[in-house]
Amino acid sequence: MTSHQSGRGGNRSFRSFLQSEASGGIILMVVAALAIIVANSPFQTQYFHLLHIYLGPLSLQHWVNDALMAVFFLMVGLEIKREMTDGQLSTWPRRILPGTAAIGGMAAPALIYVALNWNHPTALHGWAIPSATDIAFALGVLSLLGPRVPASLKVFLAALAIIDDLGAVLVIAIFYTSGLSVMDLAAAAAVVVALLAINRMGVRSLWPYLLLGVVLWIFVFRSGIHATLAGVVLALCIPIQRTPGKPEARGAESPLHRLEHALHTPVAFFVVPVFGFFNAGVSFAGVNYEVLTESVTMGVALGLFLGKLIGVFGAVVLLVKLGWADLPAAASWRQVLGVSLLCGIGFTMSLFIGLLAFDDPELQDHVKIGILMGSFVSGLAGYLLLRGAKRETRRTA
């Protein structure tokens, strides 16, 4: 397989990824709004009790947040592996700008949150909540702008968010794990060894990987590590090599590319919207100035809005001024500033980390309000800034 052929395949995958994520982001906006409406309607009691209904051995909440979201994390893992291997993040020159921006965009929000919750030990546990960017939401907003935004900025945002997702996975694995079962961890490790073995044996059928993936999820669920991380581990074990000698032939795509293509639609249009509907709803009854200015609420909101802006845009300015990287092609500083604001839309992963950080329903509500505040202001500000950027370019042309 030539590098040119590999590049063409990778570019097609990336375009498909951008399109599905942008469309899914628009659906997610609608679902989030619907969840908030239902949570403040006469049906709110049924809505809040629905997650606690048991379906077999698990509650609906566990089926959604532990099992269904494992599929989302499988998709995240596939995207990370593909982009790092033969995609937009396959070389260090391509990684440095979005990678540094992602690191800055995770560190600055966390520092703002910690600064506002320094004297609250329980609240400090949520330090990672504003560090995550919701790629579907952000690309959904970008898609509303059409040709006003150069394609290079969409690639930059997607690459940044993929690295951001990798950081979030590591944070969950390291900081939000407790009560480990050594026996279940050992069993999970044995399953991973089996996955790696069939990979080395050249098994290209997806079914052995998926069946072992289900077994892996069970052991990880029982081990104390969050079960969704089994999806990421499984993704890293899926082969990415295409059939030798016929990289463009029908059916010759790698198992990873085939699985990723099969998962795009269900994840974007079912898995993430279902998670969003059942977790975004928050009742505004009793919400007052004190709740809006409470340290967790403000830590999340300001972390997303100011933290992401400072971390992402500051990293880009630093690298470009030092001559270590260039701005994305055909993009202006104003457009980069607008995209940095969009990085403050932290919905799916932020909600997920918030649920891991706090068991207290009141704190979870504060987290949701903070996410909604920070994400709405970031999305609106970024949209308006980017919408005006094209008119500015025409005047200066």
QUIWOTA-V104447 format. One record per residue. N is the residue number from 1. OMEGA is omega as a letter, one per 30 degrees, with the letter a starting at -180 (999 if undefined). Layout:
BEGIN
n:omega
N:OMEGA
N:OMEGA
END
This chain:
BEGIN
n:omega
1:l
2:l
3:l
4:l
5:l
6:a
7:l
8:l
9:l
10:l
11:l
12:l
13:a
14:l
15:l
16:l
17:a
18:a
19:a
20:l
21:a
22:l
23:l
24:l
25:l
26:l
27:a
28:l
29:a
30:a
31:l
32:l
33:l
34:l
35:a
36:l
37:a
38:a
39:l
40:a
41:l
42:a
43:a
44:a
45:l
46:a
47:a
48:l
49:a
50:a
51:a
52:l
53:a
54:l
55:a
56:a
57:a
58:l
59:l
60:l
61:l
62:l
63:a
64:a
65:a
66:a
67:a
68:a
69:l
70:l
71:l
72:a
73:l
74:l
75:l
76:a
77:l
78:l
79:a
80:a
81:a
82:a
83:l
84:a
85:a
86:a
87:a
88:a
89:a
90:l
91:a
92:l
93:l
94:a
95:a
96:a
97:l
98:a
99:l
100:l
101:l
102:l
103:l
104:a
105:l
106:a
107:a
108:l
109:l
110:a
111:l
112:l
113:a
114:a
115:a
116:a
117:a
118:a
119:a
120:a
121:a
122:a
123:a
124:a
125:a
126:a
127:a
128:a
129:a
130:a
131:a
132:l
133:l
134:a
135:a
136:l
137:a
138:l
139:l
140:l
141:l
142:a
143:l
144:a
145:l
146:a
147:l
148:a
149:l
150:a
151:a
152:l
153:l
154:l
155:l
156:a
157:a
158:l
159:l
160:a
161:l
162:l
163:l
164:l
165:l
166:l
167:l
168:l
169:l
170:l
171:l
172:a
173:a
174:a
175:a
176:l
177:a
178:l
179:a
180:l
181:a
182:a
183:a
184:l
185:l
186:l
187:l
188:l
189:l
190:l
191:l
192:l
193:l
194:l
195:l
196:a
197:a
198:l
199:a
200:l
201:l
202:l
203:a
204:l
205:a
206:a
207:l
208:l
209:a
210:l
211:l
212:l
213:l
214:l
215:l
216:l
217:a
218:a
219:l
220:l
221:a
222:a
223:a
224:l
225:a
226:a
227:a
228:a
229:l
230:l
231:l
232:l
233:l
234:a
235:a
236:l
237:a
238:a
239:l
240:a
241:l
242:l
243:a
244:l
245:a
246:a
247:a
248:a
249:l
250:l
251:a
252:l
253:a
254:l
255:l
256:a
257:l
258:a
259:l
260:l
261:a
262:a
263:a
264:a
265:l
266:l
267:a
268:a
269:l
270:a
271:a
272:l
273:l
274:l
275:a
276:a
277:a
278:a
279:a
280:a
281:l
282:l
283:l
284:l
285:a
286:l
287:a
288:a
289:a
290:l
291:a
292:a
293:l
294:a
295:l
296:l
297:a
298:l
299:l
300:a
301:a
302:l
303:l
304:a
305:a
306:a
307:l
308:l
309:a
310:a
311:a
312:a
313:l
314:l
315:l
316:l
317:a
318:a
319:a
320:a
321:l
322:a
323:a
324:a
325:l
326:l
327:l
328:a
329:l
330:a
331:l
332:l
333:l
334:l
335:l
336:l
337:l
338:l
339:l
340:l
341:l
342:l
343:l
344:l
345:a
346:a
347:a
348:a
349:l
350:l
351:a
352:l
353:l
354:l
355:l
356:a
357:a
358:l
359:a
360:l
361:l
362:l
363:l
364:l
365:l
366:l
367:a
368:l
369:l
370:l
371:l
372:l
373:a
374:a
375:a
376:a
377:l
378:a
379:a
380:a
381:l
382:l
383:a
384:l
385:l
386:l
387:l
388:a
389:a
390:l
391:l
392:l
393:a
394:a
395:a
396:a
397:999
END
